[in-house]
Amino acid sequence: MKYLVTILIIVSFFIAIKAILRTTSPPKNATTTTILFDITNPNQQNKTALSEQDIQKITTQIEADKWSKHQFKIRYIGDVLYTESLIKNLASAKPTTSNIYLRNTLIKNYINDIQQDIQEAQNLPFDKNHSLVFETITHELQLLWESSAARKTLIITSDLIENSTWLSLYEAENYYLLIHETERIFELYKERFTPMDLSEIEVYFTY
């Protein structure tokens, strides 16, 4: 009987420890945030940008999930599909084996790098006369759809004025269709791109 009580106490102890570790261990699911910056505008006007509030939402989420893995990416909407991308990664960590002060410093540096990348992206000149807006957005959504991250966010800073070989919204006829017969434009899009399920991706437009 004495041995049985001892075994029960030991088992109960390990169950309690396991429960504590479960509640304090980092989420297995990662977070990925992608920003698309439109650097195409023939008129050099209405520059797209993220507000301080937009940037604060990104950094706040990183600080809230401090133990989780995070990927941050900036990609440009230009006159070609495969434009330059800036990627930053923050590895996950276990609170039970990590120094919280070092982790906070790491996160602070990670956020500073992100803020600097955003600032540099917003200061880029407009030097493209063609805009592969829809194709770039669709390609990035496809990458996010294939990602295993639990939280996937795409932020698009663009006037959404497509100006490519298959569609130019600077042409009066196409612009009229966009405003008055939007379904016609959507049909053109579906002929070129395959619609996908976006239920697991948060998409925001800023302009």
N, C-alpha and C positions, 0 to 999 in steps of 0.2 A: 504493500500500500504506500509505504514511504517513497519507494522508487517511482511509483505511478504518479504521485503528486509532484515529484521532482521533474519528471518528464513533461508533465502538463505545464509546469511553470516555465521550463525551457522553451517549449513549443510556443507558449503564449508570448514569451519574450521576443522570439524571432518573428512572430506574426506582427507584433507591435512595431518592431524595427522595420520590417518590410513595408508596413503602412506608412511610416514616417518617410522612408526613402521615396515611396511612390508619390507622396504629396510635395516633396521638395526637389525631386529630380526634374531636369529640363524636359520640355515637351519634345517628343521624337520628331515632330513635324516642323519643317523649316518654313521660312517666310522669304518671298522674293518680291522685290519692287522694281518695276521698270518705268523709266520716263522716256517718252519720245519727244524730242525737240524738233520742231519744224524750222529749218533754216532756209526755206525757200519762200520768197515773196518778191515778185518783179517790181512792185511799187515801193519796196523798202519801208512799208508802213505797218502799223498794228503789230508790232513785235510781240510774239507770244512770250509769256513769262509765268513763273510760279510766284505766288504771293508768299509773304512770310508765314501766313497761316497754313498754306499748303505744305511748306517745308517743315513747319512745326509738327504737323500731323505725322509726317514720315518719321521724324526723330523721336517723337513721343512713343510711337509704336515700338521702335527699336529699344528704347529704354525700358518699356513695360515688359518686353520679352527678352530680358537681358541674358538669359542662359541659352536662348535658342539660336540656331543657325540662321543667318540672314545673308541674302545676296542683293546687292543694289546695282542697277544697270542704267546707263544713259546711252541712248541710241538716237541718231539724227535721222530726220526725214529729209531726204535730199533728192537729187535727180537720178540716183541709182539705188537699187534695192539694198545691196550689202554695204552699208555705210559703216563708218567707224563706231565702235562701241567702247564705253568705259565701264569696267566691271570691278566692283569691290566685294569682298567676301568677309564675313564674320563667322568664325567657327563656333560651334556650340560648346558648352562647358557644363560640368556638373557642379552644382552648388555645394555638394558634400565634400568635394575634393579640390575645389578652386578657391583662390583668394579673392574675396569680393572686392577689395580695394583695387587689385590689379585688373579685375574684370571691368570695374567701372572706368578705370583709366583707358582700357582698351576700347570700350564702347565710346568714350568721349573722343578719342582719336579717330575712331571709325566715323563718327558723326561729323567731325570737323572735315575729314576727307570728302565726305559726301557733299557737305555744304559748299566746299571749294569747287568741286566738280560741277555742281549746279550753277554756281556763279560764273564759272568759265564758259559753260554751255550757253548761258543766257547772254553773254557778251560777244558771242560769235557773230561775224557779219553775215548778212544775207548775200550769198554769192551764187545762188542756183536759180536758173530760170524755169526749170521743170520740177514738178512736184509729184513724186510717187507716194502720195499720202495713203490711199486705200491699200495698196500692195504692201507697204511697210507695216501698217497697222495689222493687217491680216497675218503677215508672216510672224510678227511678234506675238500675236495672240496664239498662233499655232505652237510656238515655242513654250509659251506659258501653259497651254493646254496639255502639252506633253510632260511638263514638269511635275515632279512628285511632291512639291511643296504643298503644305496644307493651306497656306494663305498666299494668294497670288494677286498682285495689284499692278494694273497698267494705268499710268497717268499720261495723257496725250495733250501736249501744248501745241495747238495748230489751228489755223483758220479753216482746215479741211477742204481747201480749194485744190482739188485734183487738177493736175496739168501734165498729162502723160499722153502717150500715143493712142491709148484706147479711150481716153475721156479727158476733155479739157473743159473745166467749168468756167474758164475765161471766155469761152465761146457763147455768144448770146443765146443760141438755140438750146444748148445743154443747160445753161443756167436757168432758162425758162422752165425746162423739164424738171429740174431740181426743185423749183419753187412750186410749180403748179401740177406736175405729174411725177411726183417723187417715186411712184411705183415703177415707172419706166427706167429710172436710174438704178433702182434696186435690181431690176431684171438684168440690166447690163452687168451689174456687179456679180450676180449669181452665175452668169454665163462664164465669167472669168475666174471666180473664186468659189470654193466650196464652203458654204455656211457651216459653222461648228457650234457645239454646245458651250456657252459661256457662263453657265450657272455657277461654276467654281472660280470665276475670275472677276475681281472688282475692277471696273473700268471707269475712269474719271476723265472728263474733258475740261481743260482750262484754256481760256483765251482772253 
